[in-house]
Amino acid sequence: MTHTIDIVIKKEDYDGSNSAPELVTFGCRLNTYESAVMKEHAAAAGIRDAIIFNTCSVTKEAERQARQAIRKARRDHPDKKIIVTGCAAQIDPGSFEKMPEVDWLIGNDLKLKAETWQGLGTERIQINDIMSVRETASHLVDGFDGRARAFLQVQNGCDHRCTFCIIPFGRGNSRSVPMGEIYRQVQNVVAQGYQEVVLTGVDVTDYGKDLPGAPTFGQMIKRVLALVPDLKRLRLSSLDPVEIDADLWDLIAEEPRLMPHLHISLQAGDDMILKRMKRRHLRADIVTMVQRARALRPDIVFGADIIAGFPTETEAMFENTRRIIEECDIIHNHIFPYSPRPGTPAAKMPQLPRDEVKARAAILRTQGQVQLNRFLETEIGQTRQVLIEKDGTGHTEHFIRIKDVPGCDGEIVPVMLSAYSFV
């Protein structure tokens, strides 16, 4: 499964200064996109004086943060309605049902349907069997905050069952958005002035297997880029390293609008741990993928999702994971300590002491920072194209965050980088 695993909390209009519905988003880029969809549906339904929590379930810490934020919201805004949805609500509705702070609980598929919001109030809990959902509807979003980067959902769910992961039970099986709908979404946001689009999903390299003709992820991207020539920049969410198709390899080699920054769903650098995780790749597959990509595009950089302290991980196994960050020169690392999720096979495996898990995560983060610092040193004196996102900050083609960029939000401007440019 290729779900991005760092926890991000984003608050939109969360200051109580107006009566429009407020959104608090936890988790991945897909949740960010879905929050924009919900915001439109809630506004169209006339929902006011409400706070919507779009939760994440990738770790127990993400769920804890959501419950904490819900309780605080009730204390701070006793007159507002509180609506809870997202993966945590789908997977463990009982824990939120027990919270007196929660007025309505909505499942992951229902949250994206306009009729759910139109009929809100008829029943407190609206949650379906996510495994029975067979399609991913397209949701044209008329606007995201800012005018720089838009996230578009092209796929949802996952057919694989990694032993550590609970997300398929919150998202369901793999489902793809038809190419025509994706084209219309991209065309829509580009017409609004967005310079960059990020294609998101839970397992994007599994795209198309459920569609007529079984188009691949790369084929879909080629078609969209050909039909929307005004799109300036395209990024991709986490990729499974063994499922990059021939067309996507062509794009890596030949398409300048595809940014030279790929994020890998790596998880570990030791073969035994990868097998116990029930991953689809081995260590050598990661090395081969990185080498092939650099041969096709020498300036490409990599990010990775990595779990520290997986059950049964020995010092030698952990060292293999640390070394792969160095050997493959991975500069954007999403590291998190393993935490057992009830209902997953890994939760039943022999666990490492929590202090050791956290210590290993810290070591991996340090190694990742070493790789990033080395890359930043090579960037000093280079001129890069920076997409300004907010308050004079933005990202280069390699997803390096830059500060004090002159220009307006949404512009792409050339910047000569110095040591003081990096955030």
C-alpha positions as CSV (number, residue, x, y, z in Angstrom):
1,M,0.0,0.0,0.0
2,T,1.4,3.4,-0.9
3,H,-0.4,5.7,1.4
4,T,1.7,8.6,2.6
5,I,2.3,8.0,6.3
6,D,3.3,11.3,7.9
7,I,0.7,13.0,10.0
8,V,-0.3,16.5,8.9
9,I,-2.9,18.7,10.6
10,K,-4.4,21.5,8.5
11,K,-6.9,24.0,9.8
12,E,-9.0,26.0,7.4
13,D,-10.9,29.0,8.7
14,Y,-10.6,27.5,12.2
15,D,-10.8,30.7,14.2
16,G,-14.5,31.0,14.9
17,S,-14.7,34.3,13.1
18,N,-17.5,33.4,10.7
19,S,-20.5,31.1,10.5
20,A,-19.3,29.1,7.6
21,P,-18.4,25.4,8.2
22,E,-14.8,25.0,9.5
23,L,-12.5,22.1,8.5
24,V,-9.8,20.4,10.5
25,T,-7.9,17.9,8.3
26,F,-5.6,15.2,9.6
27,G,-3.3,13.0,7.5
28,C,-2.4,12.6,3.9
29,R,-2.7,14.6,0.7
30,L,-5.8,12.6,-0.2
31,N,-7.5,13.9,2.9
32,T,-6.6,17.4,1.9
33,Y,-8.3,16.9,-1.4
34,E,-11.4,15.3,0.2
35,S,-11.7,18.1,2.7
36,A,-12.0,20.6,-0.3
37,V,-14.8,18.4,-1.7
38,M,-16.6,18.3,1.7
39,K,-16.2,22.0,2.1
40,E,-18.1,22.6,-1.1
41,H,-20.8,20.1,-0.3
42,A,-21.3,21.5,3.2
43,A,-21.5,25.1,2.0
44,A,-24.0,24.1,-0.8
45,A,-26.1,22.3,1.8
46,G,-26.3,25.5,3.9
47,I,-24.4,24.0,6.9
48,R,-23.3,26.8,9.2
49,D,-21.8,27.1,12.6
50,A,-20.2,23.6,12.3
51,I,-16.7,22.2,12.6
52,I,-15.8,19.2,10.4
53,F,-13.0,16.9,11.5
54,N,-11.5,14.8,8.6
55,T,-9.6,12.2,10.6
56,C,-6.6,9.9,9.9
57,S,-6.0,6.4,11.2
58,V,-2.5,5.6,10.0
59,T,-1.3,5.6,13.6
60,K,-2.9,5.6,17.0
61,E,-1.2,9.0,17.6
62,A,-3.2,10.4,14.7
63,E,-6.4,9.2,16.3
64,R,-5.4,10.6,19.7
65,Q,-4.7,14.0,18.1
66,A,-8.1,14.0,16.5
67,R,-10.0,13.2,19.7
68,Q,-8.0,15.8,21.6
69,A,-8.8,18.4,18.9
70,I,-12.5,17.5,19.0
71,R,-12.7,17.9,22.8
72,K,-10.9,21.3,22.6
73,A,-13.2,22.4,19.8
74,R,-16.2,21.7,22.0
75,R,-14.7,23.6,24.9
76,D,-13.9,26.6,22.7
77,H,-17.1,26.6,20.6
78,P,-19.9,25.1,22.7
79,D,-22.6,26.4,20.2
80,K,-21.1,24.8,17.1
81,K,-22.0,21.4,15.7
82,I,-19.2,18.9,15.5
83,I,-19.0,16.5,12.5
84,V,-16.4,13.7,12.4
85,T,-15.5,11.7,9.3
86,G,-12.4,10.2,7.7
87,C,-10.5,7.0,8.1
88,A,-10.5,6.9,12.0
89,A,-14.3,7.4,12.0
90,Q,-14.7,4.6,9.4
91,I,-12.5,2.1,11.1
92,D,-13.4,2.7,14.7
93,P,-16.8,4.5,14.8
94,G,-17.5,3.2,18.3
95,S,-14.7,5.3,19.9
96,F,-16.2,8.5,18.4
97,E,-19.8,7.5,19.0
98,K,-19.0,7.4,22.7
99,M,-17.8,11.0,22.6
100,P,-20.5,13.4,23.8
101,E,-18.8,16.2,21.8
102,V,-19.6,14.6,18.5
103,D,-23.0,15.5,16.9
104,W,-22.6,13.5,13.6
105,L,-20.4,10.7,12.4
106,I,-20.0,10.1,8.7
107,G,-18.2,7.3,6.8
108,N,-15.4,7.7,4.3
109,D,-17.5,7.1,1.1
110,L,-20.6,9.0,2.3
111,K,-18.6,12.1,3.2
112,L,-18.0,12.8,-0.6
113,K,-21.6,12.6,-1.6
114,A,-23.6,15.8,-1.8
115,E,-26.8,14.1,-0.7
116,T,-25.1,13.1,2.7
117,W,-24.7,16.8,3.5
118,Q,-28.1,17.8,2.2
119,G,-29.7,15.2,4.5
120,L,-27.5,15.8,7.5
121,G,-29.5,15.8,10.7
122,T,-31.7,12.8,10.1
123,E,-29.4,10.3,11.9
124,R,-26.3,10.8,14.1
125,I,-24.3,7.9,12.5
126,Q,-24.0,7.3,8.8
127,I,-21.4,4.7,8.0
128,N,-21.5,2.1,5.2
129,D,-19.5,-1.2,4.7
130,I,-16.5,0.4,2.9
131,M,-15.6,-3.0,1.3
132,S,-18.9,-2.9,-0.6
133,V,-18.0,0.3,-2.4
134,R,-17.1,-0.4,-6.0
135,E,-16.5,3.0,-7.6
136,T,-14.6,6.2,-6.9
137,A,-16.7,9.1,-8.1
138,S,-15.0,12.2,-9.6
139,H,-15.4,15.3,-7.5
140,L,-14.7,18.5,-9.4
141,V,-13.4,21.0,-6.9
142,D,-14.0,24.6,-7.8
143,G,-11.3,26.0,-5.6
144,F,-8.6,25.2,-3.1
145,D,-7.1,27.7,-0.7
146,G,-4.5,29.8,-2.6
147,R,-3.8,29.6,-6.2
148,A,-0.6,27.5,-6.4
149,R,-1.0,23.7,-6.0
150,A,-4.1,21.5,-6.4
151,F,-4.5,18.0,-5.2
152,L,-6.6,15.7,-7.3
153,Q,-7.8,12.2,-6.4
154,V,-7.3,9.6,-9.2
155,Q,-7.6,6.4,-7.1
156,N,-8.9,5.3,-3.7
157,G,-8.6,2.1,-1.6
158,C,-6.1,-0.7,-1.7
159,D,-6.2,-4.4,-2.7
160,H,-3.1,-5.3,-0.8
161,R,-2.9,-6.2,2.8
162,C,0.4,-5.1,4.3
163,T,0.7,-6.6,7.8
164,F,1.1,-3.2,9.5
165,C,-1.6,-1.3,7.7
166,I,-5.2,-0.7,8.7
167,I,-5.9,1.8,5.9
168,P,-7.7,-0.6,3.5
169,F,-10.4,-1.0,6.2
170,G,-10.9,2.7,6.2
171,R,-10.7,3.2,2.4
172,G,-11.9,-0.1,0.9
173,N,-10.6,-1.9,-2.2
174,S,-8.8,-0.2,-5.0
175,R,-11.0,2.0,-7.3
176,S,-10.0,4.3,-10.1
177,V,-11.4,7.5,-11.5
178,P,-11.9,7.3,-15.3
179,M,-9.4,9.1,-17.4
180,G,-12.0,11.5,-18.9
181,E,-13.0,12.7,-15.4
182,I,-9.4,13.2,-14.4
183,Y,-8.8,15.3,-17.5
184,R,-11.8,17.4,-16.7
185,Q,-10.6,18.0,-13.2
186,V,-7.1,19.0,-14.3
187,Q,-8.5,21.2,-17.0
188,N,-10.8,22.8,-14.4
189,V,-8.1,23.7,-11.9
190,V,-5.7,24.9,-14.6
191,A,-8.4,27.2,-15.9
192,Q,-8.6,28.7,-12.4
193,G,-4.9,29.5,-12.5
194,Y,-3.3,26.6,-10.7
195,Q,0.3,26.0,-11.8
196,E,0.8,22.6,-10.2
197,V,-1.3,19.5,-9.8
198,V,-0.6,16.6,-7.4
199,L,-2.2,13.3,-8.3
200,T,-3.1,11.5,-5.2
201,G,-4.5,8.2,-4.1
202,V,-4.0,5.4,-1.6
203,D,-2.2,3.1,-4.1
204,V,-1.8,5.2,-7.3
205,T,0.4,2.7,-9.1
206,D,-2.6,0.3,-8.9
207,Y,-4.5,2.8,-11.0
208,G,-6.7,1.5,-13.9
209,K,-7.0,-2.2,-13.2
210,D,-10.7,-1.9,-12.5
211,L,-11.4,0.3,-15.6
212,P,-12.4,-0.8,-19.1
213,G,-9.3,-1.6,-21.0
214,A,-7.2,-1.5,-17.8
215,P,-5.2,1.7,-18.5
216,T,-2.0,2.1,-16.5
217,F,-1.1,5.0,-14.3
218,G,1.5,6.1,-16.8
219,Q,-1.0,5.9,-19.7
220,M,-3.4,8.1,-17.8
221,I,-0.8,10.7,-17.1
222,K,0.4,10.8,-20.7
223,R,-3.2,11.4,-21.9
224,V,-3.9,14.1,-19.4
225,L,-0.7,16.0,-20.1
226,A,-1.4,15.8,-23.8
227,L,-4.9,17.2,-23.4
228,V,-3.9,20.0,-20.9
229,P,-0.8,21.6,-22.4
230,D,-1.2,24.6,-20.1
231,L,-0.5,22.6,-17.0
232,K,3.0,23.8,-15.8
233,R,3.9,21.2,-13.2
234,L,2.8,17.7,-12.2
235,R,3.7,15.8,-9.0
236,L,2.8,12.3,-7.9
237,S,2.0,10.9,-4.5
238,S,3.7,7.7,-3.2
239,L,4.7,5.1,-5.8
240,D,5.1,1.4,-5.3
241,P,8.7,0.8,-6.7
242,V,7.8,-2.5,-8.5
243,E,4.6,-1.1,-10.2
244,I,6.1,1.7,-12.2
245,D,4.8,1.0,-15.7
246,A,6.6,1.5,-19.1
247,D,4.7,4.8,-19.8
248,L,5.6,6.3,-16.5
249,W,9.2,5.4,-17.1
250,D,8.9,7.3,-20.4
251,L,7.5,10.3,-18.6
252,I,10.4,10.2,-16.1
253,A,12.8,10.3,-18.9
254,E,11.2,12.7,-21.3
255,E,8.5,14.9,-19.7
256,P,9.8,18.2,-18.1
257,R,6.4,19.0,-16.6
258,L,6.7,15.9,-14.4
259,M,8.8,17.2,-11.5
260,P,12.1,15.5,-10.8
261,H,10.9,14.4,-7.4
262,L,9.5,10.9,-6.7
263,H,8.2,9.6,-3.4
264,I,8.7,5.9,-2.8
265,S,6.6,3.7,-0.5
266,L,9.7,2.0,0.8
267,Q,8.8,1.1,4.4
268,A,12.1,-0.8,5.2
269,G,15.5,-1.7,3.7
270,D,15.8,-5.2,5.0
271,D,14.4,-8.2,3.0
272,M,13.2,-10.2,6.0
273,I,11.3,-7.2,7.4
274,L,9.9,-6.5,4.0
275,K,8.6,-10.0,3.8
276,R,7.1,-9.9,7.2
277,M,5.5,-6.6,6.2
278,K,4.1,-8.5,3.2
279,R,5.4,-5.8,0.8
280,R,5.7,-6.4,-2.9
281,H,9.3,-5.5,-3.2
282,L,12.7,-6.4,-1.8
283,R,15.8,-4.2,-1.1
284,A,17.3,-4.8,-4.5
285,D,14.1,-3.6,-6.2
286,I,14.4,-0.2,-4.5
287,V,18.1,0.1,-5.5
288,T,17.3,-0.9,-9.1
289,M,14.4,1.6,-9.3
290,V,16.5,4.5,-8.0
291,Q,19.4,3.7,-10.3
292,R,17.2,3.4,-13.4
293,A,15.4,6.7,-12.6
294,R,18.7,8.5,-12.1
295,A,20.1,7.1,-15.4
296,L,17.1,8.5,-17.2
297,R,17.0,11.8,-15.3
298,P,20.2,12.6,-13.4
299,D,18.8,15.5,-11.4
300,I,15.9,13.5,-9.9
301,V,15.5,13.3,-6.1
302,F,13.7,10.9,-3.9
303,G,11.5,10.8,-0.8
304,A,10.4,7.7,1.1
305,D,8.0,6.4,3.7
306,I,9.9,4.4,6.2
307,I,8.8,2.5,9.4
308,A,11.2,2.3,12.3
309,G,11.2,-0.5,14.8
310,F,8.9,-3.0,13.0
311,P,8.2,-6.1,15.1
312,T,11.2,-8.6,15.1
313,E,13.5,-6.0,13.7
314,T,17.1,-6.8,14.9
315,E,20.0,-4.3,15.0
316,A,21.3,-5.7,11.7
317,M,17.9,-5.4,10.0
318,F,17.6,-1.9,11.2
319,E,21.0,-1.0,9.9
320,N,20.0,-2.2,6.5
321,T,17.2,0.3,6.6
322,R,19.4,3.1,7.7
323,R,22.0,2.3,5.0
324,I,19.4,2.4,2.2
325,I,18.6,6.0,3.0
326,E,22.3,6.7,2.5
327,E,23.0,4.4,-0.4
328,C,19.9,5.6,-2.4
329,D,20.5,9.2,-1.2
330,I,16.9,9.7,-0.1
331,I,16.5,13.3,0.9
332,H,12.8,13.7,1.7
333,N,12.1,11.1,4.5
334,H,8.8,10.4,6.2
335,I,9.9,8.5,9.2
336,F,7.6,7.3,11.9
337,P,8.0,4.8,14.8
338,Y,6.0,1.6,14.3
339,S,2.9,1.4,16.5
340,P,0.7,-1.7,16.6
341,R,-2.8,-1.3,15.1
342,P,-5.4,-3.7,16.5
343,G,-6.7,-6.0,13.8
344,T,-3.5,-6.1,11.8
345,P,-1.2,-9.2,11.7
346,A,1.9,-7.2,12.8
347,A,0.2,-6.3,16.1
348,K,0.4,-10.0,17.0
349,M,4.1,-10.2,16.2
350,P,6.8,-9.9,18.9
351,Q,7.1,-6.1,19.6
352,L,10.2,-4.1,20.3
353,P,10.4,-1.9,23.4
354,R,8.9,1.5,22.8
355,D,12.0,3.3,23.8
356,E,14.0,1.3,21.2
357,V,11.4,2.0,18.5
358,K,11.6,5.7,19.1
359,A,15.4,5.7,19.2
360,R,15.6,4.0,15.9
361,A,13.2,6.5,14.4
362,A,15.4,9.3,15.6
363,I,18.4,7.7,14.0
364,L,16.6,7.4,10.7
365,R,15.5,11.0,10.8
366,T,19.1,12.1,11.5
367,Q,20.4,10.1,8.5
368,G,17.7,11.6,6.4
369,Q,18.7,15.1,7.5
370,V,22.3,14.3,6.6
371,Q,21.2,13.4,3.0
372,L,19.1,16.5,2.8
373,N,21.9,18.8,4.0
374,R,24.3,17.3,1.5
375,F,21.8,18.0,-1.3
376,L,21.1,21.5,-0.2
377,E,24.9,22.2,-0.3
378,T,24.9,21.3,-4.0
379,E,21.9,23.6,-4.6
380,I,23.7,26.7,-3.5
381,G,24.4,28.9,-6.5
382,Q,21.8,27.1,-8.7
383,T,18.9,28.8,-10.3
384,R,15.6,27.0,-9.7
385,Q,12.0,27.6,-10.6
386,V,10.0,28.3,-7.4
387,L,6.3,28.1,-7.2
388,I,5.2,30.7,-4.7
389,E,2.5,29.3,-2.5
390,K,2.0,31.6,0.5
391,D,3.7,34.6,2.2
392,G,6.7,34.5,-0.1
393,T,7.5,30.8,0.5
394,G,7.4,28.1,-2.2
395,H,9.0,24.9,-3.5
396,T,11.5,24.2,-6.2
397,E,11.2,21.5,-8.8
398,H,12.9,19.1,-6.3
399,F,10.4,20.1,-3.6
400,I,12.9,22.1,-1.6
401,R,11.1,24.8,0.4
402,I,12.3,28.3,-0.2
403,K,11.6,31.5,1.7
404,D,11.6,35.2,0.8
405,V,10.7,34.7,-2.8
406,P,9.8,37.9,-4.6
407,G,6.5,37.8,-6.5
408,C,2.8,36.9,-6.1
409,D,1.2,33.7,-4.8
410,G,0.8,31.3,-7.6
411,E,3.6,32.5,-9.8
412,I,6.6,30.4,-10.9
413,V,9.8,32.5,-10.6
414,P,13.5,31.8,-11.2
415,V,15.5,32.1,-7.9
416,M,19.2,31.9,-7.5
417,L,19.6,29.8,-4.3
418,S,21.8,30.7,-1.4
419,A,22.3,29.2,2.1
420,Y,19.7,31.7,3.3
421,S,17.0,30.6,0.9
422,F,16.2,27.3,2.5
423,V,13.4,27.1,5.1
